[in-house]
Amino acid sequence: MNNRFLGNAACLAKYDLLMKVAQSLKLPAWYISMLTESEDRNKGDRNATNYRLGSQNEALLNLMKEAFYGEESSVNDAVDHVRQQKIALKSTAIRNNLKAENYRVGSITFFNHKERDAYFQGLVALLEKATRQVLFVDPDTGIIPSGKKLKSAKGDSLITSLELKYIMDNIGEDSIVMVSQQLNDYSYAHEARVRDLQPGVNPNIILLVDEVTQSGVYFFTKSQECHNVLLSNLWEYLTQYRFVKSTERVMLVSGSTEGVTTRTLGVKEPKNISSAKEISSVEEDYQVPVEG
């Protein structure tokens, strides 16, 4: 995550989704910002503030607008806002503040390609494996599958699927991992993105897509039951935004051991996916235990 992007449409959607998932499943959360050194930005990009998903969260929307158009912006503002919603949130930070539950990853100030191995080792050392939680991993641009070459020039902005798998191997069975993803590579189909990640990470993957803002969020779960519950929750979330323009370009791409399917917000009936009734029946039988 880079403070130069803070406040755009992707930020609004991802922070709103983090809060919705944590609140609906009654789970504590970790925000792993993967903060990189701030750079100058172009605030004239109209698409960056084409606020769509998350726009019903007026308090967060106003915060994102202030961050985007303001002179000074900091990811700490978003972290503080999430905590104000009574969500137990731990966060990575530039410096340690254990009382505030802000944690520096080892001796690393900003995420960078050269120190990436030490970064993920230090990060995993902070996580409690037995805790059921939502972990939101927030790289600048997203995930690169292990089969694709990671160039050092782009290394600061990406997390590899192997690094993601390393995190997942060190969290609880009922935990959920979220990862933000830019979707501005039109030659890379959404279904192909999910299929490419399944072998190296986990079969249970959901990719929430908004093609208009060229952004999305991945959701990874270890169990199929948790996957189904999450899929139901995310679809319920999306249906609140049927009023947005180009709803056919908002979708959930769901991967499991049975394959990859897509459900589009602008289409009433899902294609090659469990019915809402079937998903709801699973949700009634499976509840993520509440900590404490």
VMD Tcl script that draws the C-alpha trace (Angstrom):
set ca {
  {0.00 0.00 0.00}
  {1.25 3.46 -0.84}
  {-0.14 6.59 0.76}
  {-0.21 8.23 -2.68}
  {-3.17 5.99 -3.58}
  {-5.07 6.48 -0.34}
  {-8.66 7.61 -0.83}
  {-9.34 6.32 -4.33}
  {-12.22 4.04 -5.31}
  {-10.23 0.87 -4.65}
  {-9.42 2.05 -1.11}
  {-13.07 2.76 -0.38}
  {-14.15 -0.71 -1.48}
  {-11.37 -2.65 0.24}
  {-11.68 -0.97 3.65}
  {-15.46 -1.28 3.56}
  {-15.15 -4.97 2.69}
  {-12.66 -5.54 5.50}
  {-15.13 -4.06 7.98}
  {-18.13 -5.95 6.55}
  {-16.38 -9.32 6.66}
  {-14.98 -8.82 10.17}
  {-18.33 -7.59 11.51}
  {-20.55 -10.18 9.80}
  {-18.37 -13.12 10.91}
  {-17.55 -11.53 14.28}
  {-13.80 -11.91 13.83}
  {-10.79 -9.81 14.86}
  {-8.64 -8.52 12.02}
  {-5.07 -7.81 10.97}
  {-4.27 -5.08 8.46}
  {-0.94 -5.84 6.77}
  {-0.41 -2.67 4.79}
  {2.89 -3.70 3.10}
  {3.52 0.05 3.22}
  {5.94 1.35 0.60}
  {7.67 4.72 0.48}
  {5.28 7.48 -0.52}
  {5.56 9.12 -3.93}
  {3.94 12.01 -5.74}
  {0.57 11.20 -7.28}
  {-1.79 12.46 -9.92}
  {-5.05 13.51 -8.29}
  {-6.67 14.32 -11.63}
  {-7.62 10.73 -12.47}
  {-11.43 10.84 -12.55}
  {-11.70 7.05 -12.47}
  {-9.74 6.99 -9.21}
  {-12.67 8.72 -7.50}
  {-15.46 6.95 -9.37}
  {-16.74 5.73 -6.03}
  {-18.96 2.68 -6.46}
  {-18.65 -0.26 -4.06}
  {-18.51 1.00 -0.49}
  {-20.28 4.27 -1.33}
  {-23.15 3.50 1.07}
  {-20.68 3.72 3.93}
  {-20.90 7.52 4.14}
  {-18.42 7.98 6.98}
  {-15.75 5.96 5.17}
  {-16.59 7.63 1.85}
  {-16.05 11.09 3.35}
  {-12.77 9.96 4.91}
  {-11.54 8.62 1.57}
  {-12.46 11.85 -0.23}
  {-10.58 13.88 2.38}
  {-7.56 11.60 2.02}
  {-7.57 11.71 -1.77}
  {-7.92 15.45 -2.15}
  {-6.04 16.48 0.99}
  {-2.43 17.56 1.13}
  {-1.47 15.03 3.78}
  {-2.74 11.46 3.82}
  {-1.81 8.49 5.95}
  {-2.93 4.90 6.09}
  {-3.18 5.38 9.87}
  {-6.37 7.40 9.27}
  {-8.04 4.38 7.70}
  {-6.76 2.10 10.48}
  {-8.17 4.42 13.15}
  {-11.52 4.53 11.36}
  {-11.80 0.74 11.27}
  {-11.07 0.57 14.99}
  {-13.76 3.16 15.67}
  {-16.29 0.65 14.29}
  {-15.51 -1.57 17.30}
  {-13.43 -4.00 15.26}
  {-10.44 -5.51 17.06}
  {-7.70 -4.59 14.62}
  {-3.95 -5.11 14.71}
  {-1.88 -3.35 12.09}
  {1.63 -3.29 10.69}
  {3.28 0.12 11.00}
  {6.48 2.07 10.46}
  {7.23 1.97 14.19}
  {6.09 -0.13 17.13}
  {3.29 1.05 19.37}
  {2.25 -2.08 21.21}
  {-0.37 -0.29 23.30}
  {-2.10 0.85 20.10}
  {-1.51 -2.61 18.55}
  {0.61 -1.20 15.73}
  {3.56 -3.47 14.98}
  {6.74 -2.93 13.01}
  {7.82 -5.94 10.95}
  {11.28 -6.74 12.24}
  {13.59 -3.79 11.59}
  {12.01 -2.99 8.21}
  {10.48 0.47 7.80}
  {8.94 0.10 4.33}
  {8.27 -3.03 2.30}
  {10.87 -3.47 -0.43}
  {11.98 -6.19 -2.80}
  {15.49 -6.54 -1.34}
  {14.22 -7.36 2.16}
  {11.12 -9.31 1.19}
  {12.25 -12.63 2.72}
  {12.96 -10.97 6.05}
  {9.67 -9.08 5.83}
  {7.50 -12.19 5.56}
  {9.47 -14.06 8.19}
  {9.02 -11.14 10.57}
  {5.34 -10.84 9.68}
  {4.59 -14.50 10.37}
  {6.35 -14.16 13.73}
  {3.72 -11.56 14.69}
  {0.71 -13.72 13.79}
  {-1.04 -16.01 16.25}
  {-1.75 -19.25 14.45}
  {-4.53 -20.36 16.79}
  {-6.56 -17.15 16.37}
  {-9.49 -17.14 13.96}
  {-9.21 -13.85 12.17}
  {-9.39 -11.82 8.98}
  {-6.00 -10.90 7.56}
  {-6.00 -8.16 4.96}
  {-2.73 -8.14 3.00}
  {-2.42 -4.93 0.99}
  {0.40 -4.76 -1.60}
  {0.61 -1.87 -4.05}
  {-0.65 -3.82 -7.05}
  {-1.50 -7.39 -6.04}
  {-0.38 -11.02 -6.35}
  {1.88 -12.66 -8.91}
  {1.50 -16.47 -9.35}
  {4.61 -18.51 -8.64}
  {4.79 -19.59 -12.30}
  {5.35 -16.01 -13.47}
  {8.70 -14.25 -13.17}
  {8.89 -11.47 -10.59}
  {11.12 -8.70 -11.93}
  {12.98 -6.67 -9.32}
  {11.65 -3.45 -10.85}
  {8.13 -4.53 -9.86}
  {9.17 -6.39 -6.72}
  {8.21 -3.62 -4.31}
  {4.60 -3.62 -5.46}
  {3.72 -7.32 -5.52}
  {3.34 -10.31 -3.24}
  {4.05 -13.76 -4.71}
  {1.70 -16.71 -4.36}
  {4.45 -18.56 -2.44}
  {4.64 -15.72 0.09}
  {0.87 -15.75 0.40}
  {0.92 -19.53 0.94}
  {3.55 -19.01 3.67}
  {1.15 -16.67 5.48}
  {-1.79 -19.06 5.07}
  {0.24 -21.96 6.46}
  {0.69 -19.97 9.65}
  {-2.92 -18.99 10.41}
  {-5.95 -20.78 11.84}
  {-8.14 -23.14 9.84}
  {-11.16 -20.80 9.93}
  {-9.25 -17.62 9.14}
  {-9.75 -15.57 5.98}
  {-7.04 -13.81 3.98}
  {-7.92 -10.79 1.84}
  {-5.54 -9.34 -0.76}
  {-6.12 -6.21 -2.85}
  {-5.53 -6.54 -6.60}
  {-5.25 -4.10 -9.49}
  {-7.03 -5.37 -12.61}
  {-5.71 -3.09 -15.32}
  {-4.24 -5.93 -17.39}
  {-7.16 -6.60 -19.74}
  {-5.42 -9.54 -21.42}
  {-5.50 -11.48 -18.13}
  {-8.99 -12.94 -17.67}
  {-10.40 -13.02 -14.12}
  {-11.06 -16.78 -14.25}
  {-7.47 -17.34 -15.40}
  {-6.18 -15.27 -12.46}
  {-7.99 -17.55 -10.03}
  {-6.94 -20.78 -11.76}
  {-3.30 -19.66 -11.83}
  {-3.31 -19.10 -8.05}
  {-5.10 -22.29 -7.01}
  {-2.16 -24.72 -7.35}
  {0.26 -22.54 -5.41}
  {-2.04 -21.20 -2.69}
  {-5.37 -22.97 -2.13}
  {-8.31 -24.16 -4.25}
  {-10.76 -21.99 -2.28}
  {-10.46 -18.53 -3.80}
  {-12.96 -15.73 -4.38}
  {-12.13 -12.68 -6.50}
  {-14.47 -9.71 -6.18}
  {-14.14 -7.61 -9.34}
  {-15.10 -4.07 -10.29}
  {-13.94 -3.63 -13.87}
  {-14.98 0.02 -14.00}
  {-12.48 1.03 -11.31}
  {-10.02 -1.66 -12.50}
  {-9.71 -3.09 -9.01}
  {-10.60 -6.15 -7.00}
  {-10.10 -8.05 -3.75}
  {-9.10 -11.70 -3.35}
  {-10.45 -13.83 -0.50}
  {-8.68 -17.08 0.46}
  {-10.01 -19.71 2.88}
  {-8.69 -23.07 3.95}
  {-12.05 -24.81 4.31}
  {-14.84 -25.20 1.76}
  {-17.42 -24.45 4.48}
  {-15.85 -21.10 5.27}
  {-15.59 -20.41 1.54}
  {-19.33 -20.97 1.07}
  {-20.26 -18.75 4.01}
  {-18.01 -16.00 2.74}
  {-19.38 -16.31 -0.80}
  {-22.90 -15.86 0.53}
  {-21.89 -12.81 2.58}
  {-20.09 -11.19 -0.33}
  {-22.99 -11.71 -2.71}
  {-25.37 -10.17 -0.17}
  {-22.96 -7.23 0.06}
  {-22.85 -6.76 -3.71}
  {-26.61 -6.87 -4.17}
  {-26.81 -3.65 -2.13}
  {-25.13 -1.98 -5.12}
  {-27.43 -3.04 -7.95}
  {-28.05 0.67 -8.53}
  {-24.50 1.35 -9.71}
  {-23.96 1.86 -13.42}
  {-22.45 -1.01 -15.40}
  {-23.42 -3.60 -12.79}
  {-22.63 -6.33 -15.32}
  {-18.98 -5.37 -14.76}
  {-19.18 -6.16 -11.02}
  {-18.77 -9.85 -10.29}
  {-17.64 -12.64 -7.99}
  {-15.27 -15.22 -9.45}
  {-15.28 -18.31 -7.24}
  {-12.69 -21.07 -7.35}
  {-12.93 -24.42 -5.55}
  {-11.89 -28.02 -6.09}
  {-14.79 -28.29 -8.53}
  {-13.53 -25.52 -10.80}
  {-14.00 -21.78 -11.35}
  {-17.37 -20.05 -11.76}
  {-18.49 -16.45 -12.21}
  {-21.55 -14.64 -10.90}
  {-22.24 -11.16 -12.27}
  {-24.12 -8.49 -10.35}
  {-26.05 -7.47 -13.46}
  {-27.38 -11.00 -14.02}
  {-30.17 -12.32 -11.81}
  {-29.29 -16.01 -11.97}
  {-25.72 -17.23 -11.37}
  {-24.02 -19.30 -14.01}
  {-22.40 -22.58 -12.91}
  {-22.56 -21.72 -9.24}
  {-24.52 -22.97 -6.21}
  {-27.89 -21.27 -5.81}
  {-28.38 -18.67 -3.11}
  {-30.70 -21.12 -1.34}
  {-28.01 -23.82 -1.32}
  {-25.40 -21.40 0.00}
  {-27.76 -20.16 2.72}
  {-28.34 -23.72 3.93}
  {-24.58 -24.16 4.36}
  {-24.36 -20.85 6.24}
  {-26.97 -22.03 8.76}
  {-24.92 -25.17 9.51}
  {-21.53 -23.48 9.72}
  {-20.60 -20.57 11.94}
  {-17.10 -19.24 12.45}
  {-16.48 -19.43 16.22}
  {-16.17 -16.12 18.04}
  {-13.01 -15.42 19.95}
  {-13.22 -15.01 23.70}
}
mol new
graphics top color blue
foreach p $ca { graphics top sphere $p radius 0.5 }
foreach p [lrange $ca 0 end-1] q [lrange $ca 1 end] { graphics top cylinder $p $q radius 0.2 }
display resetview
